[in-house]
């Protein structure tokens, strides 16, 4: 059975999550500017008949949506650190393996429960 995370582990994960939050926030700002910006191509030139602007806008909006979801998960993981539940599976309440948290620091579920949820279509 996995061990509970130490205070040192929690501080390390908090630092990782805080850096990830800052990086994603910056990416989101840039994506938002590009997606909702001036209608220019990525090189900065205006191309009125160029349909690629719509493609870039849609692509950036999809990336923005994905980043918003990830940012929400990171914020919730930071909240779990603050309230003492970080590192425990939200389904079975068992500790999540440290190796899993290193790979996905905002993980909510142990690998077994995550696989079960994916098989069930969640």
PLY file of the C-alpha trace (Angstrom):
ply
format ascii 1.0
element vertex 122
property float x
property float y
property float z
element edge 121
property int vertex1
property int vertex2
end_header
0.00 0.00 0.00
1.36 3.47 -0.87
2.52 5.68 1.98
0.95 9.00 2.83
2.83 12.01 1.50
5.23 13.80 3.83
5.17 17.55 4.48
8.26 17.82 2.26
6.47 15.96 -0.55
3.45 18.25 -0.22
5.65 21.36 -0.44
7.34 19.98 -3.56
3.99 19.23 -5.23
2.69 22.66 -4.23
5.70 24.27 -5.95
5.19 22.13 -9.08
1.48 22.99 -9.23
2.12 26.69 -8.62
4.63 26.82 -11.50
2.21 24.92 -13.75
-0.59 27.35 -12.84
1.61 30.33 -13.77
2.71 28.75 -17.06
-0.81 27.81 -18.12
-2.15 31.23 -17.14
0.44 32.84 -19.41
-0.35 30.44 -22.24
-4.05 31.16 -21.84
-3.49 34.91 -22.09
-1.54 34.47 -25.31
-4.08 32.04 -26.78
-6.94 34.36 -25.87
-5.23 37.27 -27.62
-4.61 35.16 -30.71
-8.08 33.62 -30.77
-10.05 36.77 -30.10
-7.53 39.24 -31.49
-7.35 41.39 -34.54
-7.98 38.94 -37.37
-4.35 38.89 -38.44
-2.45 35.81 -39.47
0.19 34.46 -37.08
2.85 36.43 -38.98
0.97 39.67 -38.35
-0.19 40.37 -41.91
-3.84 40.87 -42.77
-5.17 38.37 -45.31
-8.84 39.17 -45.97
-9.41 36.17 -48.28
-7.38 33.76 -46.20
-9.54 31.13 -44.49
-6.63 30.00 -42.32
-7.46 32.81 -39.86
-10.65 30.96 -38.94
-8.70 27.75 -38.52
-6.15 29.41 -36.21
-8.91 31.06 -34.22
-10.78 27.77 -33.76
-7.57 25.91 -32.92
-6.58 28.53 -30.34
-10.06 28.45 -28.79
-9.81 24.65 -28.43
-6.40 24.98 -26.79
-7.78 27.70 -24.53
-10.66 25.46 -23.45
-8.27 22.59 -22.68
-5.98 24.91 -20.72
-8.93 26.32 -18.75
-9.89 22.80 -17.71
-6.31 21.94 -16.71
-5.98 25.21 -14.80
-9.15 24.38 -12.87
-7.75 20.96 -11.99
-4.48 22.53 -10.83
-6.32 25.06 -8.64
-8.41 22.27 -7.13
-5.22 20.25 -6.44
-3.73 23.27 -4.65
-6.95 23.50 -2.60
-6.60 19.80 -1.73
-3.08 20.48 -0.46
-4.42 23.28 1.73
-7.27 21.18 3.14
-5.18 18.04 3.68
-6.75 15.72 1.11
-4.12 15.96 -1.65
-2.65 12.61 -2.60
-5.72 10.57 -1.62
-7.94 9.02 -4.26
-11.31 10.73 -4.35
-12.98 7.41 -5.11
-11.41 4.80 -2.81
-9.67 7.23 -0.37
-6.39 5.28 -0.62
-3.11 7.17 -1.13
-2.18 7.82 -4.77
1.27 6.54 -5.73
3.90 9.27 -5.64
5.05 8.22 -9.13
1.55 8.92 -10.48
1.51 12.34 -8.83
4.91 13.11 -10.33
3.47 12.33 -13.78
0.09 14.03 -13.18
0.41 16.32 -10.15
-3.28 17.25 -10.24
-4.46 13.61 -10.29
-7.67 13.03 -8.34
-7.73 9.25 -8.53
-5.34 6.36 -8.04
-4.46 4.55 -11.24
-6.88 1.68 -10.57
-9.86 3.99 -10.03
-8.84 6.17 -13.00
-8.78 3.11 -15.27
-12.17 2.00 -13.96
-13.66 5.46 -14.64
-12.21 5.49 -18.16
-13.68 2.03 -18.88
-17.06 3.33 -17.70
-16.77 6.31 -20.03
-16.03 9.10 -17.54
0 1
1 2
2 3
3 4
4 5
5 6
6 7
7 8
8 9
9 10
10 11
11 12
12 13
13 14
14 15
15 16
16 17
17 18
18 19
19 20
20 21
21 22
22 23
23 24
24 25
25 26
26 27
27 28
28 29
29 30
30 31
31 32
32 33
33 34
34 35
35 36
36 37
37 38
38 39
39 40
40 41
41 42
42 43
43 44
44 45
45 46
46 47
47 48
48 49
49 50
50 51
51 52
52 53
53 54
54 55
55 56
56 57
57 58
58 59
59 60
60 61
61 62
62 63
63 64
64 65
65 66
66 67
67 68
68 69
69 70
70 71
71 72
72 73
73 74
74 75
75 76
76 77
77 78
78 79
79 80
80 81
81 82
82 83
83 84
84 85
85 86
86 87
87 88
88 89
89 90
90 91
91 92
92 93
93 94
94 95
95 96
96 97
97 98
98 99
99 100
100 101
101 102
102 103
103 104
104 105
105 106
106 107
107 108
108 109
109 110
110 111
111 112
112 113
113 114
114 115
115 116
116 117
117 118
118 119
119 120
120 121
